[in-house]
Amino acid sequence: MRRAGGCRTGRRLLLLALLCVAPFGHGAATTVDSLLAAGRLQLDTSVAPVGGIVPGQKLTLTLKIATDRWFSGGTRITLPEVPGLVILQTEQFASNASERRGDQNWVLQSWTLDVYPQRVGTFTVPPITLRLKVNDENDGDVEGAASSPAVTFEVTLPEGLAGVPNWVAAPRFTVSQQFDRDLADLQVGDAFDREILFEASDTMAMMLPDFSAQGFAGLAAYPSPPRLTNSNNRGTARASRRQRISYVAQADGSYQLPAEDYFWWDTARGQLEVVSLEPVLVTVGSGLAQPSQGGWLDTARVTPQRVLLALAAPALLAALLWLARRYFDRAPLAPVVARVKALRHRLRELRKPALPERLNPGSSAGE
């Protein structure tokens, strides 16, 4: 009996010890949500620029994460899909910093996303999910998901872009061309290459304009697929689009590669500019076009005079038929028939040989 009483006494002492220790514990395990609720983990979202945004212009959306401890693992970002927006994560690493808040040191992580609006309107980027791993002094590494605040911005169309079909919105945009040989002394069968280069900053290569290669009768064009290049250096995005076209001279003549104009909205100054490719003259042989082998209607030799003649020919033929019909309706039929018979008789006589079949009739010569 004493043994049973001793057991009960031991259990009571153990329970009392646990009750005494419990108030000094830290309660439930620490989570990302509890750190956010306690203000020990903070998320912020901002977008720049804040005004004067046009379609196609690059915006920088910054996600800032701060903690009073430190990050013990990588951060993964899940990008949302927003109609009318292209959202890209071009930076693979965050920008890290620290700052003093009161009597504590805070560690900061900054992530930047590139946002390209494709039309006019008001856009809202919803909360972005981030997978975090931070250290807590009580529970060690704490891992979980958190959501950044939503952000709203407006995209407008300035008067300068009214009526402009396409443009490049960037602080810098250039277009240039170069050739691999002199174009003043080509011969039929010669070939040359032309390279068109578009370059811009703070944009993507897929947003640069396309170049349509134009061929001519006598100068054929063979474009190659464009090469698109994107790079990012210290937060500055650069893009290029290279288009190579091979031309082959097929006939003598002078050919002018036409000028091309491209619209550029300078986001640094907020104004519209025009960037141009100059026209280029190509001379093959003598520089004079040779007669076409494609017939009278060959497109290489169509002239305004030929067009007018082609349009007038049916009308002229209809007028002649109308006059002939009126003449034959009014003329006596018998004289016309007699003339036709006389003409047929003359044609038969003309078809007879000039000499008789036998030179000496009655003899056997020539048999």
matplotlib code that plots the C-alpha trace (Angstrom):
import matplotlib.pyplot as plt

x = [0.0, 2.8, 4.2, 1.0, 0.8, 4.3, 3.5, 0.6, 2.8, 5.4, 2.9, 1.6, 5.1, 5.7, 2.5, 3.3, 6.7, 5.2, 2.7, 5.5, 7.6, 4.7, 4.3, 8.0, 7.6, 7.0, 3.7, 2.8, 5.6, 6.6, 5.2, 5.6, 2.1, 2.9, 6.0, 4.0, 1.4, 4.0, 5.6, 8.9, 8.5, 7.3, 6.5, 6.1, 5.3, 6.0, 6.0, 7.9, 7.3, 4.1, 2.6, 2.9, 2.9, 2.3, 1.6, 4.8, 6.8, 8.7, 7.7, 9.7, 7.7, 9.8, 9.1, 10.8, 11.1, 12.4, 13.0, 14.6, 16.5, 18.0, 17.1, 18.2, 17.2, 16.3, 13.1, 10.9, 8.4, 5.2, 4.3, 0.6, -1.1, -2.8, -4.6, -2.9, 0.3, 3.6, 5.3, 8.8, 11.4, 14.7, 16.8, 17.8, 19.1, 17.8, 19.5, 20.4, 20.9, 20.5, 19.3, 18.9, 15.4, 15.3, 17.7, 17.6, 19.3, 16.9, 17.9, 16.2, 15.7, 14.6, 13.3, 12.5, 10.0, 9.6, 6.1, 5.1, 1.5, 0.1, -2.8, -4.4, -6.3, -6.1, -4.2, -3.9, -1.1, -2.7, -0.8, 2.3, 3.1, 6.6, 8.0, 10.3, 12.8, 13.9, 15.5, 13.8, 15.7, 13.4, 12.4, 15.3, 14.5, 10.9, 9.6, 6.3, 4.4, 3.6, 1.7, 2.8, 0.3, -1.5, -0.5, -2.5, -1.4, -2.8, -1.7, -2.7, -2.2, -0.7, -1.7, 1.6, 0.7, -2.8, -3.1, 0.3, -0.1, 3.1, 5.9, 8.8, 8.6, 12.1, 14.6, 16.9, 16.1, 18.3, 18.1, 21.0, 22.0, 25.2, 26.2, 29.0, 30.1, 29.9, 26.6, 27.7, 29.3, 27.3, 26.8, 24.0, 24.5, 26.2, 24.9, 25.2, 24.0, 22.2, 21.9, 19.3, 20.0, 17.4, 18.7, 16.9, 17.2, 14.6, 12.6, 12.5, 13.7, 10.2, 8.8, 11.2, 9.7, 9.9, 11.5, 9.8, 12.3, 11.2, 12.3, 12.1, 11.8, 15.5, 16.7, 15.5, 15.5, 16.0, 15.5, 16.9, 15.1, 15.8, 18.1, 16.7, 19.0, 18.1, 20.6, 20.5, 23.3, 22.8, 19.1, 19.3, 17.7, 19.1, 17.5, 18.5, 17.0, 19.2, 17.6, 19.9, 18.7, 20.5, 19.9, 20.7, 21.0, 19.0, 18.9, 20.7, 19.1, 19.0, 17.1, 16.4, 15.9, 13.3, 13.5, 11.8, 10.5, 9.9, 8.1, 9.9, 8.3, 11.2, 10.2, 13.0, 11.6, 8.0, 7.9, 7.5, 10.5, 11.0, 13.9, 14.7, 16.6, 18.0, 17.2, 20.0, 20.6, 21.8, 23.3, 23.6, 25.5, 24.9, 22.1, 19.6, 16.8, 16.9, 13.8, 11.8, 11.3, 8.0, 5.8, 4.0, 2.3, 5.5, 5.1, 8.7, 7.8, 4.3, 4.0, 1.2, 0.9, 0.5, -2.2, -4.2, -3.8, -4.9, -8.0, -8.8, -8.4, -11.8, -13.6, -12.0, -12.9, -16.5, -16.8, -15.4, -17.9, -20.8, -19.8, -19.4, -22.8, -24.5, -22.7, -23.7, -27.3, -27.6, -25.6, -27.5, -26.9, -26.4, -23.3, -21.7, -22.3, -20.8, -17.7, -17.2, -17.5, -15.1, -12.6, -12.8, -12.3, -9.1, -7.7, -8.2, -6.4, -3.5, -3.1, -2.6, 1.1, 2.8, 4.0, 2.1, 2.7, 4.3, 6.7, 6.2, 2.7, 2.4, 6.0, 7.3, 9.9, 9.5, 7.4]
y = [0.0, 2.4, 1.7, 2.7, 5.9, 6.7, 6.3, 8.7, 11.2, 10.9, 11.6, 14.7, 16.1, 15.5, 17.2, 20.1, 20.5, 20.6, 23.2, 25.3, 25.0, 25.7, 29.4, 29.9, 28.2, 30.1, 28.3, 27.1, 26.7, 29.8, 30.1, 32.7, 33.9, 34.4, 36.3, 38.6, 39.1, 40.0, 42.5, 40.6, 39.8, 42.5, 42.6, 45.7, 46.2, 49.3, 50.2, 52.8, 55.0, 56.1, 58.2, 59.0, 55.3, 54.4, 51.0, 49.0, 50.9, 49.0, 49.2, 48.0, 46.2, 45.8, 43.3, 44.1, 41.5, 42.5, 40.5, 41.2, 37.9, 36.6, 34.6, 31.0, 29.8, 31.0, 32.8, 31.5, 33.7, 32.6, 35.1, 36.0, 36.2, 39.5, 40.1, 42.9, 42.7, 40.9, 40.1, 38.7, 37.8, 38.7, 38.8, 35.5, 36.9, 39.4, 42.6, 42.2, 45.0, 45.8, 48.7, 49.8, 50.0, 51.2, 49.0, 46.1, 45.3, 44.2, 42.3, 43.2, 41.4, 43.3, 41.5, 43.3, 42.2, 43.7, 44.6, 45.6, 46.9, 46.1, 48.5, 51.5, 51.0, 50.6, 47.4, 45.7, 43.2, 40.9, 39.6, 37.7, 34.4, 34.1, 31.0, 32.1, 30.6, 32.7, 32.0, 32.3, 32.3, 29.8, 27.4, 27.7, 27.8, 28.7, 28.0, 29.0, 31.1, 34.8, 37.2, 40.6, 43.5, 44.2, 47.2, 49.3, 51.6, 53.4, 53.3, 56.3, 57.3, 60.8, 63.1, 62.5, 58.8, 59.4, 57.8, 56.1, 52.4, 51.0, 52.4, 51.5, 52.9, 53.1, 55.7, 54.7, 53.3, 53.1, 51.4, 50.9, 49.0, 47.8, 45.9, 43.4, 44.9, 47.9, 48.3, 50.5, 47.9, 44.7, 42.3, 39.9, 36.8, 38.8, 38.6, 40.8, 40.8, 43.5, 43.5, 45.6, 46.1, 47.4, 48.2, 49.6, 49.8, 48.9, 46.7, 43.2, 42.0, 40.6, 44.2, 45.6, 46.2, 43.6, 44.4, 43.2, 42.6, 43.9, 42.3, 43.6, 42.0, 41.7, 41.9, 38.9, 39.1, 36.1, 37.1, 34.9, 34.4, 37.4, 36.9, 38.3, 39.0, 40.2, 41.1, 42.7, 44.5, 46.1, 46.5, 47.9, 45.7, 45.8, 44.3, 43.8, 42.4, 41.5, 40.8, 39.6, 39.7, 38.2, 39.9, 38.3, 40.5, 38.9, 41.7, 44.9, 48.0, 50.5, 49.5, 51.6, 50.0, 52.3, 54.3, 53.0, 55.0, 53.7, 55.6, 55.9, 57.1, 58.5, 57.6, 59.8, 63.0, 61.9, 62.8, 61.1, 60.7, 59.1, 56.9, 56.2, 53.9, 55.9, 54.7, 52.8, 52.7, 49.4, 49.4, 46.2, 46.2, 49.3, 50.4, 50.2, 47.7, 45.0, 43.8, 41.5, 37.9, 37.6, 38.9, 42.1, 42.1, 41.5, 43.4, 44.7, 46.6, 47.8, 51.6, 54.1, 54.1, 50.3, 50.4, 53.0, 51.0, 47.9, 49.6, 51.3, 48.1, 46.5, 49.8, 50.2, 46.7, 47.1, 50.4, 48.6, 45.8, 48.2, 50.2, 47.0, 45.8, 49.1, 49.1, 45.6, 46.1, 49.2, 47.8, 45.8, 42.1, 41.0, 43.2, 42.0, 38.3, 38.9, 40.5, 37.6, 35.1, 37.1, 37.2, 33.4, 32.8, 35.0, 33.1, 29.8, 31.1, 32.3, 28.8, 27.2, 26.5, 28.9, 26.2, 23.2, 19.8, 18.6, 20.9, 19.1, 17.9, 14.8, 13.6, 11.0, 13.4, 13.8, 10.7]
z = [0.0, 0.7, -2.7, -4.4, -2.4, -3.3, -7.0, -6.8, -5.0, -7.7, -10.4, -8.6, -8.3, -12.0, -13.0, -10.7, -12.3, -15.8, -14.7, -13.3, -16.4, -18.9, -18.3, -19.3, -22.7, -25.9, -26.8, -30.3, -32.9, -34.9, -38.4, -41.3, -40.5, -36.8, -37.8, -40.1, -37.4, -34.8, -37.2, -37.3, -41.0, -43.4, -47.1, -49.3, -53.0, -55.1, -58.8, -60.8, -62.5, -60.9, -63.7, -67.4, -68.4, -72.0, -73.6, -74.1, -71.5, -68.9, -65.3, -62.4, -59.7, -56.5, -53.8, -50.5, -47.7, -44.2, -41.1, -37.7, -37.9, -41.2, -44.3, -44.0, -47.5, -51.0, -51.9, -54.7, -56.4, -58.2, -60.9, -61.4, -64.8, -65.5, -68.9, -70.8, -68.8, -69.5, -66.2, -66.2, -63.6, -65.3, -62.1, -60.6, -57.4, -54.9, -53.7, -50.1, -47.5, -43.8, -41.8, -38.2, -36.9, -33.3, -31.3, -33.8, -37.1, -39.9, -43.0, -46.3, -49.6, -52.7, -55.8, -59.1, -61.7, -65.2, -66.2, -69.7, -70.2, -73.7, -73.8, -72.1, -68.9, -65.1, -64.0, -60.6, -59.9, -57.4, -54.3, -55.3, -53.5, -52.1, -50.5, -47.6, -45.1, -42.2, -38.9, -35.6, -32.3, -30.7, -33.4, -35.8, -39.5, -40.3, -43.8, -45.4, -47.9, -47.7, -50.1, -51.0, -51.1, -54.4, -56.4, -58.9, -61.7, -64.8, -68.4, -70.6, -74.3, -74.7, -77.6, -79.3, -79.9, -81.1, -84.6, -84.4, -85.2, -83.6, -81.5, -79.3, -75.7, -74.3, -73.1, -76.0, -79.5, -82.6, -86.0, -88.4, -91.5, -93.2, -96.3, -96.9, -100.2, -102.5, -104.3, -107.2, -109.5, -109.3, -112.2, -112.9, -110.6, -107.8, -104.3, -101.3, -97.6, -95.8, -92.0, -90.2, -86.4, -83.9, -80.4, -77.4, -73.6, -70.9, -73.3, -74.6, -78.0, -78.8, -78.6, -81.2, -84.7, -87.5, -90.9, -94.1, -96.8, -100.2, -103.4, -107.0, -110.4, -111.2, -107.6, -105.4, -101.6, -99.3, -95.6, -92.8, -89.4, -87.0, -84.1, -80.8, -77.9, -74.3, -71.6, -68.2, -66.5, -63.1, -63.6, -67.1, -69.7, -73.3, -76.3, -80.0, -83.1, -86.1, -89.5, -92.3, -95.9, -98.9, -102.3, -105.7, -108.8, -111.7, -114.3, -115.1, -113.7, -110.8, -107.8, -104.7, -101.4, -99.9, -96.7, -93.6, -90.6, -87.1, -84.3, -80.9, -77.7, -75.7, -72.1, -70.7, -72.3, -72.8, -76.5, -79.9, -82.2, -85.7, -86.3, -90.0, -92.3, -95.3, -98.9, -100.7, -104.4, -105.9, -109.5, -111.5, -114.8, -116.9, -114.6, -117.4, -117.2, -119.9, -121.9, -119.8, -120.8, -119.1, -121.9, -122.6, -119.2, -117.2, -114.0, -114.3, -117.4, -116.6, -117.3, -117.0, -120.8, -120.9, -118.2, -120.1, -123.4, -121.6, -120.3, -123.6, -125.8, -124.8, -125.4, -128.8, -129.8, -128.8, -130.8, -134.0, -133.6, -133.2, -136.3, -138.4, -137.3, -138.3, -141.6, -142.6, -141.5, -143.8, -146.9, -149.6, -149.2, -152.8, -153.5, -150.3, -151.2, -154.7, -153.3, -150.9, -153.8, -155.9, -153.1, -152.6, -156.3, -156.3, -153.3, -155.1, -158.2, -156.1, -154.6, -158.1, -159.0, -161.3, -163.7, -165.2, -163.7, -167.0, -168.9, -172.3, -172.7, -174.9, -174.2, -171.8, -170.2, -166.5, -166.0]

ax = plt.figure().add_subplot(projection="3d")
ax.plot(x, y, z, "-o")
ax.set_aspect("equal")
plt.show()
